[in-house]
């Protein structure tokens, strides 16, 4: 066994029934590997196995969003640092081969080399509840759409009496009428069987609609409790807010700054220059569902927000295309949403701080310089747009000191 003063790094290759764990030292030397059952007792044995070789620097886990979710929670519960490991490079895998021990050692080596730096989502709070509700809602919406398409497809080739009665109705009215109908006839009669099937599909649609409505109500209840101010932003509704929160996770502190959030949602500008052309475009990486949510926010604001309309006119006058303008708007929207996501609860009113500063004749620039922050951050704090209790306390103390010095 290795010396206790030697730091070790572990890697875990996760599967449905078993996890393979490998341990290396801080110099990359393999120490041991073993397979464990993916159950509660197996997780405890994994922790004992890893910690028995010395102080643990970090643990690289594959599949923290699926098979590795529970082991990641167990490791964090023991105070160990957990990092998410991506699948090994295909070219390297072809050269070295593949097996569970090799994958586990590769996960540990990725942490040692600095290639695995992402902190996995906690999956232990209200955002995880949002994710589960959204998963059920999404499948219900897809199933309802498939049922509606089947109804319309059957009506295309249905007997003329049925087509004349139902095809002229709107989708909602058609489904209600079909659900209320009372088919009668013989099982060998095509018209009777067609109407019977249409009634069953319409009943399914109404059941799925009730399921979607129940999921929406649950989503709104969680958002009203966890992030009540997020849906107050222009263009942000239940669907957009829940998707962005799910993308970030229960531990938003895993994102160091809003530039990382922009990269996560696919709106970080990257160079796209060639020859005499110098330009940037938005990254095509990140969570595409979150990118779609931002796109919806921008579309709504372009049609209803006067400030956004003025910006579009300004960019159009500069020769920018609509697509280029929307890229800029998505980046700005990401910045605003990040501030609200990382401060989900209502910020306290700090109007008294602004009054104290104004009374002392101090500018925001002076306050920001003395406190070591950007002026925009001090301004947002004064207006109650962000929640930062530590900064508010230090700002109040500094203003009190300035007031004392003026009186003396």
BELQUI-V286248 format. One record per backbone hydrogen bond with DSSP energy under -1.0 kcal/mol. CO is the residue of the C=O (numbers start at 0). NH is the residue of the N-H. E is the energy in kcal/mol with one decimal. If there is no record, write none. Layout:
[[CO/NH/E] [CO/NH/E]]
This chain:
[[2/5/-1.6] [6/25/-1.3] [7/56/-2.9] [8/23/-2.9] [9/59/-2.9] [10/21/-2.6] [11/61/-2.0] [12/19/-2.5] [16/37/-2.8] [17/14/-1.1] [18/35/-2.9] [19/12/-2.7] [20/33/-2.5] [21/10/-2.6] [22/30/-3.1] [22/31/-1.4] [23/8/-3.0] [24/27/-2.0] [28/24/-2.0] [31/22/-2.8] [33/20/-3.1] [35/18/-2.8] [36/38/-1.7] [38/42/-2.3] [39/43/-1.8] [40/44/-1.9] [41/45/-2.0] [42/46/-2.0] [43/47/-2.1] [44/48/-2.6] [45/49/-2.6] [46/50/-2.4] [47/51/-1.1] [49/52/-1.3] [50/53/-1.1] [54/7/-2.7] [57/9/-1.8] [58/82/-2.7] [59/11/-2.5] [60/84/-2.2] [62/65/-1.6] [62/67/-3.0] [65/68/-1.4] [67/71/-1.9] [68/72/-1.8] [69/73/-2.5] [70/74/-2.4] [71/75/-2.3] [72/76/-2.2] [74/79/-2.2] [75/78/-1.8] [80/58/-2.4] [82/60/-2.6] [88/92/-2.4] [89/93/-2.3] [90/94/-1.5] [91/95/-2.2] [92/96/-2.3] [98/102/-2.6] [99/103/-2.2] [100/104/-2.5] [101/105/-2.4] [102/106/-2.0] [103/107/-2.0] [104/108/-2.6] [105/109/-2.0] [106/110/-1.3] [107/111/-2.0] [108/112/-2.6] [109/114/-1.9] [109/115/-1.5] [117/83/-3.0] [124/128/-1.2] [125/129/-1.9] [126/130/-2.2] [127/131/-2.2] [128/132/-2.5] [129/133/-2.6] [130/134/-2.1] [131/135/-2.0] [132/136/-2.5] [133/137/-2.8] [134/138/-1.8] [135/139/-1.9] [136/140/-2.5] [137/141/-2.3] [138/142/-2.4] [139/143/-2.4] [140/144/-2.4] [141/145/-2.3] [142/146/-2.2] [143/147/-2.4] [144/148/-2.4] [145/149/-2.0] [146/150/-2.3] [147/151/-2.4] [148/152/-2.2] [149/153/-2.6] [150/154/-2.0] [151/155/-1.1] [158/162/-2.1] [159/163/-2.6] [160/164/-1.3] [161/165/-2.1] [162/166/-2.0] [165/168/-1.6] [169/173/-2.9] [170/174/-2.2] [171/175/-2.1] [172/176/-2.4] [173/177/-2.5] [174/178/-2.1] [175/179/-1.4] [185/188/-2.2] [188/192/-2.5] [189/193/-2.4] [190/194/-2.2] [191/195/-2.5] [192/196/-2.4] [193/197/-2.4] [194/198/-2.3] [195/199/-1.8] [196/200/-2.4] [197/201/-2.4] [198/202/-2.3] [199/203/-2.0] [200/204/-2.2] [201/205/-2.1] [202/206/-2.1] [203/207/-2.5] [204/208/-2.3] [205/209/-2.1] [206/210/-1.8] [207/211/-2.5] [208/212/-2.5] [209/213/-2.1] [210/214/-2.0] [211/215/-2.5] [212/216/-2.2] [213/217/-2.0] [214/218/-2.5] [215/219/-2.5] [216/220/-2.0] [217/221/-2.1] [218/222/-2.5] [219/223/-2.6] [220/224/-1.1] [221/225/-3.4] [222/226/-1.6] [229/232/-1.3] [232/235/-1.8] [236/240/-2.7] [237/241/-2.3] [238/242/-1.8] [239/243/-2.4] [240/244/-2.1] [241/245/-2.2] [242/246/-2.1] [243/247/-1.8] [244/248/-2.9] [250/253/-2.1] [251/254/-1.8] [256/260/-1.3] [257/261/-2.2] [258/262/-1.9] [259/263/-2.1] [260/264/-1.9] [261/266/-3.0] [263/286/-3.3] [267/282/-1.9] [269/280/-2.4] [273/276/-2.3] [276/273/-2.1] [278/271/-2.4] [280/269/-3.3] [286/290/-1.9] [287/291/-2.2] [288/292/-1.8] [289/293/-2.2] [290/294/-2.1] [291/295/-2.0] [292/296/-1.8] [293/297/-2.3] [294/298/-2.3] [295/299/-2.3] [296/300/-2.3] [297/301/-2.4] [299/303/-1.4] [300/304/-2.3] [304/308/-2.2] [305/309/-2.5] [306/310/-1.8] [307/311/-2.4] [308/312/-2.2] [309/313/-2.1] [310/314/-2.5] [311/315/-2.5] [312/316/-2.1] [313/317/-1.1] [314/319/-2.4] [315/318/-1.5] [320/324/-2.2] [321/325/-2.3] [322/326/-1.7] [323/327/-1.7] [324/328/-2.2] [325/329/-2.3] [326/330/-1.6] [327/331/-2.2] [328/332/-2.8] [329/333/-2.1] [330/334/-1.7] [331/335/-2.0] [332/336/-2.8] [333/337/-2.3] [334/338/-1.5] [335/339/-1.3] [336/340/-2.8] [337/341/-2.4] [349/353/-1.2] [350/354/-2.1] [351/355/-2.4] [352/356/-2.4] [353/357/-2.6] [354/358/-2.4] [355/359/-1.7] [356/361/-2.3] [362/366/-2.1] [363/367/-2.9] [364/368/-2.3] [365/369/-2.2] [366/370/-2.1] [367/371/-1.3] [367/372/-2.2] [373/377/-1.6] [374/378/-2.6] [375/379/-2.4] [376/380/-1.9] [377/381/-2.3] [378/382/-2.0] [379/384/-2.7] [387/391/-2.6] [388/392/-2.2] [389/393/-2.2] [390/394/-2.7] [391/395/-2.3] [392/396/-2.3] [393/397/-2.2] [394/398/-2.3] [395/399/-2.3] [396/400/-2.2] [397/401/-2.3] [398/402/-2.3] [399/403/-2.3] [400/404/-2.4] [401/405/-2.0] [402/406/-1.9] [403/407/-1.9]]
